[in-house]
Amino acid sequence: MPPQLGKLLVLIGLAVAALGAFLWLGGGSLLNWFGRLPGDIRIERPGFRLYAPIASMLLISLLLSGIMWLVRRLG
């Protein structure tokens, strides 16, 4: 395994840990809109609950694709 990949994995891990700490310490109130975007499907009935965050997952996919494009472009 090349050393650059190891460094990248450590940086990604640190970023995920920082995001988790931010949300855990109360920063999650800034992201209340996430999961409630137009296009997220929510069906609630007695004894049945369906939640399909389609628009939210598309947003995450676009964000991660952009980040990976930048990493490849700059690296």
N, C-alpha and C positions, 0 to 999 in steps of 0.2 A: 504494500500500500504506500503510495507516495506521501511524503510529509505534508504537502500542501492540503491533501484531503483531510488529514488529521486535524490540521489547524482550522480548516473550514468547519468540520464537525464540532470542534470545541466552541467556535464562535456562534454557531447555530444553537448549541446547547445553552450557552450563556444568554443569548437573546431570548430563548424560550423561558429560561429561569427568571430573567428580569421581567418579562411580560407576566408570568405567573405571580411573581411577588407584587407587581403593580396592581393586578386584579385582586389579589388576596388582601391587600392593604387598603382597599376602598376605591381604587381607581376604576373599578368596574361600573360605577355610576355614570362614567363618561361614555360607556358603550351600551347604554340601555336600548338604543335604536337598533343595535345589531341583533339579528334574529327576528326582527319585526318589519323587515323591508317589504315593499310591495313585491309580490312574487313568492314570498314564503307562505307555504300552505299550512294552515292550522285548522283541524277539524276536531271539535270536542263534543262528545255525546255521552250520555250516561253509560258507563262501562266501557267506553272506547275513546281513545285519544290518539290522534295522528298529527305528527309535526314533520314537515318536509321543508327544510330551509334552503330552497332551491336558489333564490336570489343571493342569499348570504354566502352560499358555497361558490357561486359564480364570482362574487366579489373577491373572496379569498383566493380563488384560482387565478384571477387576473392579477392580483397583488403579488402572489408568489411567482407567477410567470414573469412579471416585470422585474422582480428582484433577481431571479435566476438569469434573465437576459442581461441585466447589468453586471452580474458576477462574471458571466462568460465574456462580455464585451470588455470589461476592465481587466480581467485576469488573463 
